[in-house]
Amino acid sequence: MKKKSCLLTSLLFAAILSIGVMCGCGDTASDEGEDNAKATEAAAEEPTTAVAEDGVTLSDDSSDFVLVTDVVPDAIFEIRYYSTYNFVGDRIDGYEEPLAFMTKEAADALKEVSDDVKDDGYRLKIYDAYRPQEAVTNFVEWAKDEDDTRMKEYFYPELDKDVLFPQGYIAEHSGHSRGSTVDLTLFDMETEKEVDMGGTFDYFGEESHPDYKGITEEQYNNRMILREAMTEHGFKPLPEEWWHFTLEDEPYPDTYFTFPVNSEALN
């Protein structure tokens, strides 16, 4: 009886030990699975940079970007590509909220511009800033569809769509996607209206050139007020568009960003 009792005790102890080992292994496997899942999730959230087939560097890293309203609170915003009032006639891909992003460096320089023009009774009115690459691709696809001319009378009445690529109005990549370019005008705080620039934003034609002489002297001078304010704080103008300026020392001259315009993009 004593031997049987000892044998039963030994078997019972072995069984308990076995169960304990199995439970321990199960917990370890579960912990490892959770750790692997967390690692995979973290890796998925890591910014990525890649070189596209055309040799352009694309990145979804938004860590050096800021919300322009946080840096330039006095500016007025009318984000055209979030609306349907633009040369395409639809909300543009990538503009998921009516927000403006820029690199920190560009936004800080724009704040200096804003402070200067405010002293003269103006505020900056911003139409566009950072533009995701998918928005530019949206433009390209639209330009290839020569039957879609819904907004022709408003934005390109003098041109046919087949000249938009050759004349440089539409391209595969935009400086806006590098994060340090802005489209803007001046808003007169006394009249409570946009300053008359002798032409509208995003008009495809010669009258959009900053030095166009077919406008009044006052309209031309207004363009120069904007131009001088921007260039004094490190922005360079574009010869074809009076509203378009790029930070001369932009931090990402060779990188085009892909993250969308929404409130979570900078988190």
C-alpha positions as CSV (number, residue, x, y, z in Angstrom):
1,M,0.0,0.0,0.0
2,K,2.8,2.3,0.8
3,K,4.4,1.7,-2.6
4,K,1.1,2.3,-4.3
5,S,0.6,5.5,-2.4
6,C,4.1,6.7,-3.3
7,L,3.5,5.8,-6.9
8,L,0.2,7.7,-7.0
9,T,1.8,10.7,-5.4
10,S,4.6,10.7,-7.9
11,L,2.2,10.5,-10.8
12,L,0.0,13.3,-9.5
13,F,3.1,15.5,-8.9
14,A,4.3,14.8,-12.5
15,A,0.8,15.6,-13.9
16,I,0.7,18.9,-12.0
17,L,4.2,19.8,-13.1
18,S,3.3,19.0,-16.7
19,I,0.2,21.2,-16.6
20,G,2.3,24.0,-15.2
21,V,4.8,23.7,-17.9
22,M,2.2,23.7,-20.6
23,C,0.5,26.7,-19.2
24,G,3.8,28.5,-19.0
25,C,4.5,27.7,-22.6
26,G,1.1,28.9,-23.6
27,D,1.6,32.3,-21.8
28,T,5.0,32.6,-23.5
29,A,3.6,31.9,-26.9
30,S,0.8,34.4,-26.3
31,D,3.2,37.1,-25.1
32,E,5.5,36.5,-28.1
33,G,2.5,36.8,-30.4
34,E,1.4,40.1,-28.8
35,D,5.0,41.4,-29.1
36,N,5.2,40.4,-32.7
37,A,1.8,42.1,-33.5
38,K,3.0,45.3,-31.7
39,A,6.3,45.2,-33.6
40,T,4.5,44.8,-36.9
41,E,2.1,47.6,-36.1
42,A,5.0,49.9,-35.1
43,A,6.8,49.0,-38.3
44,A,3.8,49.9,-40.3
45,E,3.6,53.3,-38.7
46,E,7.3,54.0,-39.4
47,P,7.8,56.7,-42.1
48,T,8.9,55.3,-45.4
49,T,10.9,56.8,-48.2
50,A,11.2,55.2,-51.7
51,V,12.4,56.1,-55.2
52,A,9.7,56.1,-57.8
53,E,10.1,54.6,-61.3
54,D,10.9,58.1,-62.6
55,G,13.7,58.6,-60.1
56,V,11.8,61.0,-57.8
57,T,12.1,60.4,-54.0
58,L,8.7,60.0,-52.3
59,S,8.2,60.1,-48.6
60,D,5.3,59.8,-46.2
61,D,7.2,61.3,-43.3
62,S,5.2,64.3,-41.9
63,S,7.4,64.9,-38.9
64,D,8.8,68.2,-40.1
65,F,5.4,69.6,-41.1
66,V,3.1,71.9,-39.1
67,L,-0.4,73.1,-39.4
68,V,-0.2,76.6,-40.9
69,T,-3.0,78.0,-38.7
70,D,-0.9,77.1,-35.6
71,V,2.0,79.2,-36.9
72,V,0.2,82.0,-38.8
73,P,-3.0,82.5,-36.9
74,D,-3.8,85.8,-38.7
75,A,-4.0,84.2,-42.1
76,I,-7.3,83.6,-43.9
77,F,-7.8,80.2,-45.6
78,E,-9.7,79.2,-48.6
79,I,-8.4,75.7,-49.5
80,R,-9.6,75.5,-53.1
81,Y,-8.7,71.9,-53.8
82,Y,-10.9,70.8,-50.9
83,S,-13.8,72.5,-52.7
84,T,-15.1,71.9,-56.2
85,Y,-14.3,75.5,-57.3
86,N,-11.0,74.8,-59.0
87,F,-9.9,74.1,-62.5
88,V,-10.8,70.4,-62.2
89,G,-14.3,70.9,-60.9
90,D,-14.1,68.2,-58.2
91,R,-12.6,67.9,-54.7
92,I,-9.0,66.8,-55.4
93,D,-7.6,63.5,-54.2
94,G,-5.6,63.8,-51.0
95,Y,-7.5,66.8,-49.6
96,E,-9.5,65.1,-46.9
97,E,-10.0,68.2,-44.8
98,P,-9.7,72.0,-45.6
99,L,-6.3,72.4,-43.9
100,A,-2.9,73.8,-44.9
101,F,0.4,72.2,-44.0
102,M,3.9,73.4,-44.6
103,T,7.4,72.5,-43.4
104,K,8.3,74.2,-40.1
105,E,10.9,76.4,-41.9
106,A,8.5,77.6,-44.5
107,A,5.7,78.3,-42.0
108,D,8.0,80.3,-39.8
109,A,9.1,82.5,-42.7
110,L,5.4,82.9,-43.7
111,K,4.7,84.1,-40.2
112,E,7.2,86.9,-40.7
113,V,5.5,87.9,-43.9
114,S,2.1,87.9,-42.2
115,D,3.4,90.2,-39.4
116,D,4.8,92.6,-41.9
117,V,1.7,92.9,-44.1
118,K,-0.6,93.1,-41.1
119,D,1.2,96.4,-40.1
120,D,0.1,97.7,-43.5
121,G,-3.5,96.7,-43.1
122,Y,-3.5,93.4,-44.9
123,R,-3.8,89.7,-44.1
124,L,-2.5,86.8,-46.0
125,K,-5.2,84.7,-47.7
126,I,-4.0,81.2,-48.5
127,Y,-5.4,79.0,-51.3
128,D,-3.0,76.1,-51.1
129,A,0.2,75.0,-49.4
130,Y,1.4,71.4,-49.1
131,R,-0.1,69.3,-51.9
132,P,0.1,65.4,-51.7
133,Q,1.5,63.6,-54.6
134,E,-1.8,61.9,-55.2
135,A,-3.4,65.3,-55.8
136,V,-0.8,66.0,-58.5
137,T,-1.6,62.6,-60.0
138,N,-5.2,63.6,-60.0
139,F,-4.4,66.7,-62.0
140,V,-2.4,64.7,-64.5
141,E,-5.3,62.2,-65.0
142,W,-7.7,65.1,-65.4
143,A,-5.5,66.8,-68.0
144,K,-5.4,63.6,-70.1
145,D,-9.2,63.6,-70.3
146,E,-9.6,66.2,-73.0
147,D,-13.4,65.8,-72.9
148,D,-13.7,67.1,-69.4
149,T,-13.9,70.9,-69.8
150,R,-16.4,71.8,-67.2
151,M,-14.3,74.6,-65.7
152,K,-12.8,75.9,-68.9
153,E,-14.6,79.2,-69.0
154,Y,-13.4,80.1,-65.5
155,F,-9.8,78.9,-65.5
156,Y,-8.5,78.3,-69.1
157,P,-10.9,80.0,-71.6
158,E,-8.0,80.8,-74.0
159,L,-6.4,77.3,-74.0
160,D,-7.2,73.8,-75.1
161,K,-6.4,71.1,-72.6
162,D,-3.9,69.4,-75.0
163,V,-1.4,72.3,-74.4
164,L,-1.5,72.1,-70.6
165,F,1.4,69.6,-70.5
166,P,3.6,71.2,-73.2
167,Q,3.2,74.7,-71.7
168,G,4.0,73.5,-68.2
169,Y,0.6,74.2,-66.5
170,I,0.3,70.5,-65.5
171,A,3.3,68.3,-64.6
172,E,4.0,64.9,-63.0
173,H,5.3,66.5,-59.9
174,S,4.8,69.8,-58.1
175,G,7.0,71.9,-55.9
176,H,4.0,72.1,-53.5
177,S,4.6,68.4,-52.7
178,R,8.0,69.3,-51.2
179,G,6.1,71.2,-48.5
180,S,7.6,74.7,-48.7
181,T,5.5,76.3,-51.4
182,V,2.3,78.4,-50.9
183,D,-0.3,79.9,-53.1
184,L,-1.8,83.1,-51.6
185,T,-3.0,86.6,-52.1
186,L,-3.6,89.7,-49.9
187,F,-6.8,90.5,-48.0
188,D,-7.5,94.2,-47.3
189,M,-8.8,94.6,-43.8
190,E,-10.3,98.0,-44.5
191,T,-12.4,97.0,-47.5
192,E,-12.8,93.5,-46.2
193,K,-12.1,92.1,-49.6
194,E,-9.3,90.4,-51.5
195,V,-6.9,92.9,-53.0
196,D,-7.4,93.3,-56.8
197,M,-4.6,91.5,-58.5
198,G,-5.9,91.9,-62.0
199,G,-6.5,88.1,-62.3
200,T,-7.7,85.1,-60.4
201,F,-5.9,82.3,-58.7
202,D,-5.2,79.3,-60.9
203,Y,-6.0,81.1,-64.1
204,F,-4.1,79.4,-67.0
205,G,-2.8,82.2,-69.2
206,E,-0.4,85.1,-69.7
207,E,-2.3,87.4,-67.4
208,S,-1.3,85.3,-64.4
209,H,2.4,86.2,-65.0
210,P,3.5,88.6,-62.2
211,D,4.9,91.1,-64.7
212,Y,1.9,91.1,-67.0
213,K,1.3,94.6,-68.3
214,G,-2.3,94.2,-69.5
215,I,-3.7,95.2,-66.1
216,T,-4.0,98.6,-64.4
217,E,-1.2,100.3,-62.6
218,E,-2.9,99.7,-59.2
219,Q,-3.4,96.0,-59.9
220,Y,0.3,95.6,-60.9
221,N,1.4,97.5,-57.8
222,N,-0.7,95.2,-55.7
223,R,1.1,92.2,-57.2
224,M,4.4,93.8,-56.3
225,I,3.3,94.5,-52.7
226,L,2.8,90.8,-52.3
227,R,5.9,89.9,-54.2
228,E,8.2,92.2,-52.2
229,A,6.7,91.0,-48.8
230,M,7.4,87.4,-49.8
231,T,10.9,87.9,-51.2
232,E,12.0,89.9,-48.2
233,H,11.4,86.9,-46.1
234,G,13.1,84.3,-48.2
235,F,10.5,83.2,-50.7
236,K,11.2,83.1,-54.4
237,P,8.4,83.9,-57.0
238,L,7.3,81.8,-60.0
239,P,7.5,83.7,-63.4
240,E,4.1,82.2,-64.5
241,E,2.0,82.7,-61.4
242,W,1.7,85.9,-59.3
243,W,0.3,83.9,-56.3
244,H,3.0,81.1,-56.2
245,F,6.0,81.3,-53.9
246,T,8.6,78.8,-52.7
247,L,11.0,79.1,-49.7
248,E,14.4,79.6,-51.3
249,D,16.2,77.5,-48.8
250,E,13.5,74.8,-48.7
251,P,14.5,71.9,-46.4
252,Y,13.5,69.1,-48.9
253,P,14.4,70.3,-52.4
254,D,14.5,66.8,-53.7
255,T,11.7,65.0,-51.8
256,Y,8.0,64.8,-52.7
257,F,5.6,63.9,-49.9
258,T,2.6,61.6,-50.1
259,F,0.7,61.8,-46.8
260,P,-2.9,63.1,-47.1
261,V,-4.2,66.4,-45.9
262,N,-6.2,65.6,-42.8
263,S,-6.1,66.3,-39.1
264,E,-4.4,63.0,-38.2
265,A,-1.6,63.3,-40.7
266,L,0.7,65.3,-38.4
267,N,0.1,63.2,-35.3
